[in-house]
């Protein structure tokens, strides 16, 4: 039922767009029409209508001009035939009318351009055209929030000849009613991070929890501070946080849970697809992620951040100079990022000092103490498995210092052993062997 209502909303919008386009063409060619201006055709009411389109219009307070541009950009994807009237040719020159703009779209369709939108909104009026041109400036939501993707003017083309397309997130939301999530790959080198755990499953020291609560407070109330007419002028948008601590202490899990509890997607940058040996390519790869993340209110996670945000070195050759330029770009881009970015590292001392000074929050994830390890052991086995009477998890936590990640590896090992015996009972010898294996990985002995 919601899909049917949403489709009806867009249907009315496209019908209004077509009547407006038809009126613009009649006015342009001095043909008979009952309207003196396209302003005589009011847009349909959207008050109370559900769906992504109505929410978009309400959120940005779009007026008739913005709605016409949106409908024009959506028409090739929803009702291509609505643009067929723009195929008429100028008989005097045996060519399409220049003022209509547009590009050929396979197969045989019409792809509107910025020029098409200016014609629709302004006709022959230069004053109206200049006013309409503001809709395509960098500060308008069409560009600022990346709602439309007008592409690039290539081959010496004017800005008006840029194709007018809805950005993929907007098109996906309007066509499906679902949140758009990019596909992982070279064009978007980041994977969405999810977890089935909940915030209460985090077992961390009190000081670490307090600092995480501060991050959550910003994520919930930061917009209120930025909108303050006095304080907002002095605050930087976004939040930069550094998670540092040994492997397996919960840095990545915490980032995923911050996203889950705040209702934001978390994307972990894949350094193998970001870092390039070619000059400037690393910056380009990262910019694709940053640009999309800002518009979608995502959380960006740089795991093993010291590999990308390492210290700048003394310049001895061209390689050093370009490496330092790359780090300087990253420093500036992270500082300008209007969302939440988290850098996680096992080696804080390897990060460039300029980065650490710019973090609003530095959260240390220490190795768990005996009491926290006992809680981790108990949470790991849960109620699904029964421990042999000879197993005392409190005593195990006192004897062996393991990270949360290592503890879960042991739990996995013990549970697998129990399942292969067709039982739910965890034996002490399996627990001891699992612990020895984890300690061996770290070069330690039990």
ChimeraX attribute file (.defattr): number of C-alpha atoms within 10 A of each C-alpha:
attribute: neighborCount
match mode: 1-to-1
recipient: residues
	/A:1	6
	/A:2	11
	/A:3	13
	/A:4	9
	/A:5	13
	/A:6	20
	/A:7	16
	/A:8	13
	/A:9	20
	/A:10	21
	/A:11	14
	/A:12	15
	/A:13	20
	/A:14	24
	/A:15	15
	/A:16	18
	/A:17	24
	/A:18	20
	/A:19	14
	/A:20	23
	/A:21	22
	/A:22	19
	/A:23	22
	/A:24	22
	/A:25	19
	/A:26	15
	/A:27	19
	/A:28	13
	/A:29	8
	/A:30	9
	/A:31	9
	/A:32	9
	/A:33	13
	/A:34	9
	/A:35	14
	/A:36	11
	/A:37	14
	/A:38	19
	/A:39	12
	/A:40	11
	/A:41	15
	/A:42	10
	/A:43	19
	/A:44	14
	/A:45	11
	/A:46	15
	/A:47	9
	/A:48	8
	/A:49	15
	/A:50	14
	/A:51	21
	/A:52	21
	/A:53	23
	/A:54	18
	/A:55	15
	/A:56	15
	/A:57	16
	/A:58	13
	/A:59	9
	/A:60	11
	/A:61	9
	/A:62	14
	/A:63	11
	/A:64	17
	/A:65	17
	/A:66	19
	/A:67	17
	/A:68	23
	/A:69	25
	/A:70	24
	/A:71	21
	/A:72	29
	/A:73	26
	/A:74	22
	/A:75	21
	/A:76	18
	/A:77	13
	/A:78	14
	/A:79	13
	/A:80	15
	/A:81	12
	/A:82	19
	/A:83	19
	/A:84	11
	/A:85	13
	/A:86	18
	/A:87	15
	/A:88	12
	/A:89	13
	/A:90	11
	/A:91	9
	/A:92	6
	/A:93	8
	/A:94	9
	/A:95	11
	/A:96	15
	/A:97	15
	/A:98	11
	/A:99	13
	/A:100	21
	/A:101	22
	/A:102	26
	/A:103	16
	/A:104	11
	/A:105	11
	/A:106	8
	/A:107	6
	/A:108	9
	/A:109	16
	/A:110	22
	/A:111	22
	/A:112	28
	/A:113	23
	/A:114	26
	/A:115	23
	/A:116	27
	/A:117	28
	/A:118	26
	/A:119	21
	/A:120	27
	/A:121	25
	/A:122	21
	/A:123	20
	/A:124	14
	/A:125	11
	/A:126	11
	/A:127	9
	/A:128	14
	/A:129	18
	/A:130	12
	/A:131	12
	/A:132	19
	/A:133	16
	/A:134	11
	/A:135	19
	/A:136	19
	/A:137	12
	/A:138	12
	/A:139	11
	/A:140	13
	/A:141	16
	/A:142	21
	/A:143	16
	/A:144	14
	/A:145	16
	/A:146	21
	/A:147	20
	/A:148	22
	/A:149	17
	/A:150	23
	/A:151	14
	/A:152	13
	/A:153	13
	/A:154	10
	/A:155	6
	/A:156	7
	/A:157	10
	/A:158	12
	/A:159	16
	/A:160	19
	/A:161	21
	/A:162	22
	/A:163	22
	/A:164	26
	/A:165	25
	/A:166	23
	/A:167	18
	/A:168	16
	/A:169	19
	/A:170	22
	/A:171	18
	/A:172	16
	/A:173	16
	/A:174	22
	/A:175	17
	/A:176	13
	/A:177	16
	/A:178	13
	/A:179	13
	/A:180	15
	/A:181	13
	/A:182	16
	/A:183	12
	/A:184	14
	/A:185	11
	/A:186	13
	/A:187	14
	/A:188	20
	/A:189	21
	/A:190	25
	/A:191	18
	/A:192	18
	/A:193	20
	/A:194	15
	/A:195	12
	/A:196	7
	/A:197	13
	/A:198	14
	/A:199	13
	/A:200	7
	/A:201	11
	/A:202	15
	/A:203	18
	/A:204	22
	/A:205	16
	/A:206	9
	/A:207	12
	/A:208	16
	/A:209	16
	/A:210	13
	/A:211	15
	/A:212	19
	/A:213	13
	/A:214	12
	/A:215	21
	/A:216	16
	/A:217	12
	/A:218	16
	/A:219	18
	/A:220	11
	/A:221	11
	/A:222	17
	/A:223	13
	/A:224	11
	/A:225	15
	/A:226	17
	/A:227	11
	/A:228	12
	/A:229	9
	/A:230	10
	/A:231	11
	/A:232	15
	/A:233	12
	/A:234	10
	/A:235	12
	/A:236	13
	/A:237	18
	/A:238	21
	/A:239	23
	/A:240	23
	/A:241	20
	/A:242	24
	/A:243	25
	/A:244	23
	/A:245	19
	/A:246	15
	/A:247	19
	/A:248	19
	/A:249	23
	/A:250	22
	/A:251	23
	/A:252	21
	/A:253	17
	/A:254	19
	/A:255	25
	/A:256	26
	/A:257	23
	/A:258	22
	/A:259	22
	/A:260	19
	/A:261	11
	/A:262	12
	/A:263	11
	/A:264	17
	/A:265	19
	/A:266	26
	/A:267	24
	/A:268	20
	/A:269	23
	/A:270	18
	/A:271	19
	/A:272	9
	/A:273	16
	/A:274	21
	/A:275	17
	/A:276	14
	/A:277	9
	/A:278	8
	/A:279	13
	/A:280	15
	/A:281	14
	/A:282	19
	/A:283	18
	/A:284	14
	/A:285	19
	/A:286	21
	/A:287	16
	/A:288	15
	/A:289	19
	/A:290	22
	/A:291	13
	/A:292	16
	/A:293	21
	/A:294	19
	/A:295	15
	/A:296	17
	/A:297	16
	/A:298	20
	/A:299	24
	/A:300	28
	/A:301	27
	/A:302	23
	/A:303	20
	/A:304	17
	/A:305	23
	/A:306	19
	/A:307	15
	/A:308	17
	/A:309	22
	/A:310	18
	/A:311	18
	/A:312	18
	/A:313	11
	/A:314	9
	/A:315	12
	/A:316	8
	/A:317	8
	/A:318	9
	/A:319	12
	/A:320	14
	/A:321	14
	/A:322	15
	/A:323	19
	/A:324	18
	/A:325	16
	/A:326	19
	/A:327	20
	/A:328	16
	/A:329	15
	/A:330	19
	/A:331	16
	/A:332	11
	/A:333	15
	/A:334	20
	/A:335	18
	/A:336	14
	/A:337	19
	/A:338	18
	/A:339	20
	/A:340	24
	/A:341	25
	/A:342	25
	/A:343	25
	/A:344	23
	/A:345	24
	/A:346	19
	/A:347	15
	/A:348	18
	/A:349	13
	/A:350	14
	/A:351	19
	/A:352	18
	/A:353	14
	/A:354	14
	/A:355	21
	/A:356	16
	/A:357	10
	/A:358	16
	/A:359	17
	/A:360	13
	/A:361	18
	/A:362	19
	/A:363	19
	/A:364	20
	/A:365	21
	/A:366	17
	/A:367	20
	/A:368	20
	/A:369	15
	/A:370	19
	/A:371	13
	/A:372	18
	/A:373	25
	/A:374	20
	/A:375	18
	/A:376	25
	/A:377	20
	/A:378	14
	/A:379	15
	/A:380	18
	/A:381	18
	/A:382	10
	/A:383	9
	/A:384	9
	/A:385	17
	/A:386	14
	/A:387	16
	/A:388	12
	/A:389	9
	/A:390	8
	/A:391	15
	/A:392	12
	/A:393	17
	/A:394	16
	/A:395	11
	/A:396	17
	/A:397	21
	/A:398	13
	/A:399	11
	/A:400	15
	/A:401	18
	/A:402	22
	/A:403	22
	/A:404	23
	/A:405	15
	/A:406	20
	/A:407	22
	/A:408	18
	/A:409	17
	/A:410	25
	/A:411	23
	/A:412	15
	/A:413	18
	/A:414	25
	/A:415	22
	/A:416	16
	/A:417	18
	/A:418	18
	/A:419	13
	/A:420	9
	/A:421	10
	/A:422	9
	/A:423	13
	/A:424	17
	/A:425	17
	/A:426	23
	/A:427	18
	/A:428	16
	/A:429	12
	/A:430	18
	/A:431	19
	/A:432	15
	/A:433	15
	/A:434	20
	/A:435	24
	/A:436	16
	/A:437	18
	/A:438	20
	/A:439	17
	/A:440	12
	/A:441	10
	/A:442	8
	/A:443	8
	/A:444	10
	/A:445	12
	/A:446	13
